[in-house]
Amino acid sequence: MSSTYKHRLLGWLSYAFASEVFVVVSLTLFLPICLEQFARDNGFLQPDRVEPCSFSVDDGVSSTEARCAVKIGWLWIDTASFSLYVYSISVAMQALTVISIGSIADRPAMRKPLLLTFGLIGAFSAILFLLLPSSSPLWILSAFLAICANVGFGASVVAMNAYLPSLASASPEVVKARIDLDEFSRISEPTITPSLDFESEPVLAVGDDDDSTSSPLLGTSHDRSAAQKEYHAALSRAISHISSLGIASGYGAGIILLLLALIPVAKLHGSTLSLRLAIGLSGVWWLAFSIPAAIWLPGVTHDATKSGSNWTVRSEVFAAWKRLGVMLRWSQIKRLQHTFRYLAAWFLLSDGFTTITSTAILFGKTTLHMDSSSLVLIGAITPTSGIIGSLVFPFLQRKLAWSNLNVLVILVTMVSCIPAYGCLGFLPFVKKMSFGGLTTPGEMFALAIYFGFAYGAFQGYARASYAELIPEGEEARWYGLFSITDKARFNFSFVGPLIVGLIADGTGNIRYSFFFLVFMVWLAIPVLLSVNMEQGRLDARDYHVDMQEGEETPES
């Protein structure tokens, strides 16, 4: 492994190590709790809305048992729903941002500036929670900071993901497989010289093949076909491996900071200050460990400099929305139907999985009355179990010869059992028992292990599978579309949190949302099963070839 490739890989992994902490520590754990606590500290007890919620503790009533509402403008909102509404708004803002920067991020020279700029926005937004107490008359700014942090994270990760295919193509295993394939193809095709300038080197598209058997180095067409398959397999393995490394490193960082955050949360008895400290620390971590990424990730490449043309941010933003319109035309959807089927399934899964995570935390706090220390421990257990799952399932896949799609379906089915189990809590005989149907804190710990084990593996397989279905050279644009529905990064799911918020507001019992979550996840399984990965690879290859030949341009 060359030092250049090693540094670029470490730069990519360092940003995963830096930014994933915000997801594990803040976005999925402390931020929903903190926003709910901000709202509760400024809310009033239902139904009279006269007595402040903070006074209920002095009256001997647990603040988590009392149903509170906070007035935002002219609306009264249940405090348990406040964070879900903020999350939905941040998702909408993320979608607008990521779509707008898609064309810019597809310029290799601009990926690093975009990644670092939005990373700084997200990190500083998290850090500013340290300066905003819930007693401040400006407490509503907590929603604004949460939105900015989430937008910064989502946009920076799109730029980070755009590096993945080219980074995998420069891995030693793939370079060797490409050299072997070129030996068979050099008579009929120009040799593709492996280069460590992986932003500019052509990546042989999955499914690319020709019928030439004239090469003297090719004994039979079967030999070249075998070399072709080995190249594709090596590329898929490299993408999956790098993706899994990023997830594992991010989870590891999240576990470390969660354990550190447990100290102030325990010492301060889960107060709003302790939650703000945890969020602020995640921002400091994000900022500090982005420095290696700033040093090692590639910036301006030879290809980008040579092909530099006059462009402006305004023109590129306009072009990005224009290209999105073309991408979403029915003719394009039919042409890349398996890629879009995958995206449709992913919209349901990402939204469902995000909502399971955020709902579980709020459910544990407001219904099971778990203290902040217990929720932090659950937050640490989940990614720890996720690391184990991300290692176990690839082993099982090799042993049992499962396809990536089969693994995804198995994992989705496993996760769907969690809200289904929560629905059992409505059954009369379960209510009479002291255990079952997610009615005790102990069950939350067991389900955290179960969920993490399945979800950790799911993230790696989902991102790697999608990488095989997108046209070459448009990684940022397609990852932007992926991120609009990407639960793997906790950023663009909004339908689920919005509906769960409405359910909690309308019923006063967040447990009813489990029925919706079961339906949402199960609905995705038949859509996922309809995806033909091999045909999807071929369609993406043909699409890229037509783009190169000018038969169809994104602006057309």
NUMARFI-993723 format. One record per residue: x, y, z of N, C-alpha, C in turn; residue in one letter. Coordinates in steps of 0.1 Angstrom, whole numbers, plus 5000, padded with zeros to 4 digits. Example, Ala and Ser with C-alpha at 12.3 -4.5 7.8 and 13.67 -1.06 7.14 Angstrom:
BEGIN
513249435078512349555078513249675078a
512849785071513749895071512950005079s
//
This chain:
BEGIN
500849885000500050005000500950125000m
500750214990501550334989501250435000s
502150515003501950615014500850725010s
500850754997499850844992498450794994t
498250664990496850604992496550595006y
497550555014497350535029496950665035k
497550775032497250905038495850945034h
495450925021494150965017493050875023r
493350745025492350665032492250705047l
493350735053493350785067492650915068l
492751005058492051135058490551115058g
490151015049488750985048488150925061w
488950835067488550775079488550865091l
489450965090489551055101488251145102s
487751175090486551265090485351175095y
485251045092484250965097484350955112a
485650945117485950945131485451075138f
485651185131485251315137483751335137a
483151315125481751365124480751265129s
481051135129480151035134479851055149e
480751115156480551145170479251225172v
479051325163477851405164476651325163f
476651225154475451135152475251055164v
476250985169476150885180475750955193v
476551065196476351135208475251235209v
475151315198474151425199472851395191s
472951365178471851355170470851245174l
471351135178470451025182470251015197t
470951085205470751065219470551205227l
471551285228471451405237470651515230f
470651535217469951645211468451635212l
467851515210466451505212466051525227p
466851475236466551485250466751635254i
467751695249468051835253466951925247c
466551905235465451995229464151975237l
463851855241462651825249462851895262e
464051895268464251955281464152105280q
464652165270464552305267463052345267f
462352265259460852295258460152275271a
460552175279459852145292460252255302r
461452305302461852405311461052545308d
460552555296459752675293458352645290n
457852525294456552485291455652485303g
454352455301453352455312452552325312f
452052295324451352165325450052165318l
449752055311448452035305447451995316q
446152015315445552085304445352235306p
445652285319445352425322446352525316d
447652475314448752555308448952685316r
448852665330449152785339450352755347v
450452635353451652605361452852565353e
453952625355455152575347455552435350p
455952365340456352225342457452205352c
458352305353459452295363458952295377s
457752345380457152345393456652215397f
456352125388455751995391456651905400s
457951925398458851845407458751885421v
458552015424458452065437457152015444d
456151985435454851935440454851785442d
455951725440456051575442455651495430g
455551565418455151495406456451495397v
456751375392457951365383457651445371s
458651525367458551605355458451525343s
458851405343458651315331457251255331t
456551255342455251195342454151305337e
454451425340453551535337453551565322a
452451575316452351615302452451765301r
453451805293453751955292453551995278c
453252125276453152195263453852325264a
454452365253455252485252454652565241v
454552705243453952785233455052835223k
454952805211455852855200455052945191i
455253075192454353165184452953165190g
452053115181450653105186450152965188w
451152865187450752725188451252665201l
450452585207450952505218451352365213w
452552325216453152205212453552115223i
453251985223453651895233455251895233d
455751905245457251915246457951785240t
457251675241457851545235457851555220a
457051635214457051645199457951755194s
458351845203459151965199460351925191f
461151825197462351785190462151725177s
461051655176460651585163460351685152l
459651795156459351895146460651975142y
461451995152462752065148463551975139v
463551845141464251755133463651755119y
462351755117461751755104462151885096s
462151995103462552125097464052115092i
464852065101466252045097466451955085s
465651855084465751765073465351835060v
464351915060463951995048465052095044a
465652155054466752245051467952175045m
468252055050469351965045469051935031q
467851895028467551855014467851965004a
467352085008467652204999469152224997l
469852215008471252245008472052134999t
471752015002472551904995472251904980v
470951924977470651924962471352044956i
471452154963472052274957473552254955s
474252184964475652174962476152054954i
475151974949475551854942476451874930g
476251964922477051994910478452044915s
478552124925479752174930480652054936i
479951964944480651854950481151754940a
480551754928480951664917482251714911d
482651834914484051884910485051834920r
485951744917486851694927487551794935p
487951904928488652014936487852074946a
486452064945485652134955485152054966m
485351924965484851834976485451864989r
486751884990487351905002486952045008k
486852155001486352275007484952265012p
484052195004482752185009482652105021l
483351995022483351905034483851985046l
484952065045485452135056484552255060l
483952325050483152435053481852395061t
481152295056479952245063480352175076f
481452105076481952045089482152155099g
482752265096482852375105481552435110l
480652445101479252505104478652405115i
478652275112478052185121478752175134g
480152175134480852165147480652285156a
480652405150480552525158479052545163f
478152495155476752495160476552415172s
477152295172477152205184477852275196a
478952335193479752395204478952515211i
478152585203477452695208476352665218l
476052535219475052485229475652515243f
476952515244477552545257477252685262l
476852775254476652915257475152945259l
474252855257472852885257472152805267l
471852865279471052795289469552795286p
468852695292467452685289466652795295s
467252855305466552975312466653105304s
467353105293467553225285466253255278s
465953385276464753415268464953385253p
466253355250466553315236466653165235l
466053095244466152945244465752885230w
464852945223464352895210465552885200i
466652955203467752945194468352805194l
468052725204468452585204467952515192s
466752545188466252485175467052525163a
467452655163468252705151469552635151f
470252625163471552555163471452415159l
470452345164470252205160470052185145a
469352275139469152275125470452295117i
471152395122472452425115473452315116c
473452245128474352135130474052015122a
472751995120472251875112472551905098n
472252025093472552065079474052055076v
474852105085476352095083476851955082g
476251865091476651725091476251665078f
475051675074474451605062475251655049g
475451785048476151835036477551785035a
478251785046479651745046479851595044s
478851515048478951375046478651335031v
477851415024477651395010478951415003v
479751515006481051535000482051425004a
481951375016482751265021482451135013m
481151105012480750985004481150984990n
481251104984481651114970483051064967a
483851064978485251004976485250854975y
484150794980484250644982484550564970l
483850584959484150494947485550514942p
486050634941487350664936488450614945s
488150624958489050574968489150424968l
488050354966488050214965488850164952a
488650244941489250204928490750214929s
491350294939492750304940493350214951a
492550124957493050034967493949934960s
494949874967495849784961495149664954p
494149604960493449494955492849524942e
492149634941491449674928492449714918v
493549774921494549814911495149684905v
495449584914496049464909495049394899k
493749384903492749324895492549394882a
492649534882492549604870493749584860r
494949574866496149544858495949404851i
495449304859495249174853494249184842d
493149254844492149264833492649344821l
493549444823494149514812495049424804d
495649324810496449234803495649154793e
494449124796493549054787492949144777f
492849274780492149364771492949454763s
494249444764495149554759495149554743r
494749444737494749454722493449524717i
492349494724491049554719490749684726s
491349714737491049834744492349904749e
492350034750493550104755493750064770p
494950044773495250004787494950124797t
494350084808494050184818495150174828i
495950284828497150284837496750314851t
496950224861496650254874497350374879p
496650464886497250584891496750614905s
497650674913497250704926496450834927l
496350904915495551024915494050974912d
493450914922492250844920491050934917f
491151064919490051144916489951164901e
491051144894491051164879491151034871s
491450924878491550804870490250744866e
490050684855488750624851488550494860p
487350484864486950364872486250274862v
486650154860485950064851484650034857l
483550064849482250044854481849904856a
481149874867480649744869479749694858v
480049574853479349524842479949554829g
481049634828481649664815482249544809d
482049524796482549404790482649424775d
483449354768483349354753483549214749d
483249184736483249054731484549014724d
485549104725486749074718487448954724s
487948874715488748754720490048744712t
490448864706491548864697492948884704s
492848914717494148934724494948804725s
496248814722497048694723497148644738p
496948734747497048704761495748634766l
494748634758493448584762493248444755l
493348344763493248214758491848184753g
490848224761489448204757488748324762t
487448344757486648454762486248424777s
486248304780485948264794487048324804h
488248324800489348374808489148524811d
488848594800488648744802487448764810r
486348694808485148704817485448684831s
486348584834486748554848487448674854a
488348734846489148844850488248964853a
487248974844486249084845485449074858q
485048954861484248924873485148944886k
486348914885487248924896487449074899e
487549154888487749304890486549354897y
485349324892484049374898483949324913h
484349204915484249154929485249224938a
486449254933487449324941486949464944a
486349534934485849664936484749674946l
483849574945482749564955483249544969s
484249454970484849424983485549544989r
486249624980486949734985485949844990a
484849864982483849964986483249925000i
482849795001482249755013483249765025s
484549725022485549725033485749875038h
485949965029486250105033484950165040i
483750135034482550185041482450135055s
482650005057482549945070483649995079s
484850025074485850085083485450225088l
484850295079484350435083483250425093g
482350325092481250315102481850265115i
482750165115483350115127484150225134a
484950305127485750405133484850515139s
483750545132482850645137482150595150g
481750465150481050405162482050405173y
483350365170484350365181484550505187g
484550605179484650745184483450775193a
482250745188481050775195481050705209g
481550585209481550515222482450575232i
483650615227484650685236484050815242i
483450895233482851025238481651005247l
480850895244479650875252480150835267l
481150755268481650725281482250845288l
482850935281483351055287482151145291l
481151155282479951235285479151185297a
479351055300478550995311478951055324l
480251105325480751165338479951285341i
479851385333479151505337477651485338p
477051395329475651365330475351295343v
476151205348475951145361476151245373a
477251325372477551415383476451525384k
475951565373474951675373473451615372l
473351485374472051425375471151445363h
471751445351471051455339470351595336g
470951695342470351835341470551875326s
469851985323470052045310471452085307t
472152135318473552175316474352055312l
474151935318474951825314474651775300s
473451795295473151765281473851855272l
473851985275474552085267476052055266r
476552015278477951985278478251865268l
477451765268477651655259477551695245a
476651775241476451815227477651905224i
478051995233479252085230480452005228g
480651905236481851815235481951745222l
480751705217480751635203481151735193s
480851865194481251965185482751985185g
483351995198484752005199485451885193v
485051765195485651645189485551655174w
484351685169484151695154485151795148w
485351905155486252015150487751965151l
488151905162489551865164489951755154a
489151655152489551535144489251565129f
488751675126488651715112489951765106s
490851795115492151855111492951745103i
493051625107493751525098493051515084p
491751525083491051515071491451635062a
491551755068491951875061493451865055a
494251785062495651765058495751655047i
495051545049495351425041494351405029w
493151455030492251435019492751515007l
492551464995493051534983492251654980p
492951764975492251884972492151894957g
492851994951492952014937493751904930v
493151844920493951734913494351794899t
495251714893495751754880494651764870h
493751664871492651664861491751794863d
491451814876490551934879491252064875a
492552074876493252194872493152214857t
493452104850493552104836492152134829k
491152084836489852104830489052224836s
489752304844489052404851488352504841g
487052524843486352614834485752724842s
485252824836484652934843483252894848n
483052904861481752874867481652954879w
480352964883480053044896479152954904t
479152984917478352914926476852924922v
476453044918475053054914474752974902r
475552964892475352884880475252734884s
476152694893476252554896475052514905e
474552604913473352574921472152554912v
472052644902470952644892471052514884f
472352474880472552354872472152234880a
472452234893472152124902470652094902a
469852194904468352174904467852134890w
468552184880468052154866468352004864k
469551954868469951814867469051724875r
468651774887467751694895466451674888l
465951784881464751764874464851664863g
466051664856466251564846466351424852v
467051414863467151284869465851224873m
464851304877463651254882462551244871l
462951264858462051244847461751094846r
460451064842460050924841460950844832w
461450904821462350834812463650794819s
464150884828465450854835465150754846q
464050764852463650664863463550524856i
462950514844462850384838464250334834k
465050424829466350384825467250334836r
467150394848467850354859466950304870l
466050214866464850174874465350104887q
466450024886466849954898467550044908h
468250144903468750244912467650314919t
466650354912465550424918464650334927f
464550214924463850114933464650114946r
465950104945466750094957466550224965y
466450344959466250464966464850474972l
463850414965462550414971462450334983a
463050214983463150124995463950195006a
464950265002465850335012465150455018w
464250515011463450625017462650575028f
461950465026461150405037462050355048l
463150285045463950225055464750335063l
465250435056465950535064465050615073s
463950655068462950725076462450645088d
462250515085461750425096462850405106g
464050375102465150345111465450475120f
465550585113465750715120464750735131t
463450715127462350735137462350635148t
462750515145462850415156463850455166i
464950515161466050555170465550675179t
465050775173464650895180463450865189s
462550785184461350755192461650675204t
462650585202463050495214463650575225a
464450675222465050765232463950845239i
463050905231461950985238461050895245l
460750775240459950675247460550635261f
461850615260462550575273462450685283g
462550805279462550925288461150955293k
460250965284458851015288457950905292t
458050785288457150675291457750585301t
458950535299459650445309460350525320l
460350655319460950745329462450705333h
463150675322464650645324465350775326m
466350765335467150885337468250905326d
468851015325469751045315470950955315s
471450915326472550825327472250685320s
471050635322470650515316470550525301s
470050645296469950665282471350675276l
472250735283473650745278474250605277v
473950525287474450385286473950305274l
472650325272472050265260472650325247i
472950455247473650515236475050455233g
475650405244477050345243476850195239a
475850125244475649985240475349965226i
474550055220474050035206475250035196t
476150135196477250135186478250025190p
478449985202479349875206478849745199t
477549725201476949605194476949625179s
476949745174476949765160478349725154g
479449755161480749715156480749565155i
480249495165480249345165479449295153i
478249355151477349315139478049345126g
478749455125479449485112480549385109s
481049315119482049215117481449075115l
480349045122479748915121479048885108v
478348985103477548955091478348935079f
479449005076480348965065480848825066p
481148785078481648645080480548545077f
479248575081478148485078477848485063l
478048605057477748615043478748525035q
479948525038480948445031480648295034r
480348255046480148115049478848065043k
477748145042476448095037476248145023l
477148215017477048255003475748345000a
475548435010474348525008474848634999w
473848684991474148814984473948934993s
474449044988474249164996472849204999n
472049174988470549204989469949115000l
470248985000469748895010470048935024n
471348985026471749025039470849155043v
470649245034469949365037468449325041l
467849235034466449195037466449135051v
467449045054467448985067467549085078i
468449185076468649285086467449375088l
466749405077465549495078464449415086v
464349285083463349205090463649205105t
464949195108465349185123464949325130m
465249435123464949565129463449585131v
462749535121461249565122460649495134s
461249395140460749325151460749415164c
461549525164461549615176460249685178i
459849765168458549835170457349735171p
457449615165456449515166456349465180a
457549455187457549415201456949525210y
457149645206456649755214455149755213g
454549715202453049715200452449615210c
453249515214452649415224452249475237l
452849595240452549655252451049705254g
450349695243448949735243448049615247f
448549495246447749375249447449365264l
446249335267445849325282446649235290p
446949115285447649015293449149065295f
449649135285451049195287451049305297v
449949385298449949495308449849435322k
449249315323449249255337450549195341k
451449175332452749115335453649235339m
454749195346455749295349456849305339s
456649235328457749235318457149205304f
457649265294457149235280456549355274g
456649355260456049465253456649595255g
457949595258458749725261458049805271l
457849745283457249815294458149845306t
459449795305460449805315461749865310t
462449935318463849985313464749865309p
464649755316465549645313465349595298g
464149605293463949565279464549655269e
464649785273465349885265466849845263m
467449805273468849765272469049645263f
468149545265468249425256468049465241a
467049545239466749585225467849675219l
468549745228469649835223470749745217a
471049625224472049535219471549475206i
470249435206469749375194469749465182y
469249585184469149685173470549725168f
471549745177472849785173473549675165g
473349545169473949435162473449435147f
472149455145471649455131471949575124a
471849695131471949815124473349855120y
474349805128475749835124476049775111g
475649645109475949575097475149645085a
473949685088473049735078473649855071f
474249945079474750075073475850045063q
476749955066477849925057477349865044g
476449765045475849705033475049795025y
474349885031473449975024474250075015a
475250135021476050235014476850175003r
477450055006478249984996477449934984a
476249884987475349844976474949954967s
474650074973474250184965475450234956y
476650224961477850274953477950194940a
477450074940477549994927476450024917e
475450104921474350134913474350274907l
475350354910475350494905476350514894i
476050604884476950624873478250684877p
479250654871480650704874480650854870e
481450924878481651064876480551164882g
479451104887478351184893478151134907e
479151094914479051044927478351134937e
478751264937478251354947476751384944a
476351394931474951424928474051304932r
474551184930473751064933473751034948w
474951064955474951054969474151164976y
473951274969473051374974471651324974g
471251264963469951204963469751094973l
470751014975470750914985470650974999f
471351085001471351135014469951205018s
469251245008467851295011467051185018i
467351065016466650955022467550875031t
468750925035469750835041469650825056d
469150715060469150695075470550655079k
471350595070472650555074473450665080a
473150795077473850905083472850985092r
471650945095470751005104470351145099f
470251175086470151315083468851355076n
468351285066467251345058465951275060f
465751195071464451135073463551235080s
462351255074461551365080460051325081f
459651235073458151195073457951125086v
458751025090458550945102458551035114g
459551115117459451205129458251295129p
457851345117456751435117455451365121l
455251245115454051165118454051115133i
455251075138455251035152454951155161v
455451275157455151395165453651415165g
452951405154451551425153450751315161l
451251195161450651085169450751115183i
451951155188452151195202451351305206a
451151405198450351525201448851485202d
448451395192447051365191446551265202g
447451175206447051065215447551085229t
448651165230449351175243450051055247g
450250955238450950825241451750795229n
453050805230454050785219454050645215i
453550545223453650405220452850375207r
451750455205450950435193451750445180y
452850515181453750535169454350405164s
454450305173455050175169454350105158f
453050125158452250065147452650125133f
452850255133453250325121454650275117f
455550255126456950225123456950085117l
456149985123456149855117455749855103v
454649925100454149935086455149995077f
455850105081456750175073457950085069m
458450005078459649925075459249805067v
458149745070457649625063457349665048w
456849785046456449825032457749825023l
458849845029460149855021460649725016a
460249615023460849485020460549435006i
459249435001459049394987459749484977p
459849614980460549704971461949674970v
462549644981464049604981464249474974l
463349384975463449254968463349264953l
462749374948462549394934463749444927s
464849484935466049534929466949424923v
467249444911468249344904469549414904n
470549374912471749444914472549434901m
472649324894473449304882472949394871e
471549394869471049484859471249634862q
471149664875471349804879472749844876g
473749764878475149794874475249824859r
474649734851474749754837474049884832l
472949914838472250034835473050154838d
473750154850474550264854475750284845a
476350174840477450174831476950234817r
475850194812475350244800475050394801d
474450434812474150574814475450654814y
476450614820477750684820478350694806h
478250584799478850584785478050684776v
476750694778475950794770476350934774d
476550954787476951084791478251134785m
479151034784480551064779480451094764q
479551014757479451034743478651154738e
477951214748477151334745475751294739g
475351164740474051134735472951184743e
473351214756472351264766473051344776e
472751464778473451544788472451574799t
472951594811472051634822471251754820p
471751844812470951964810469851954799e
469951834792468951824781467551804786s
//
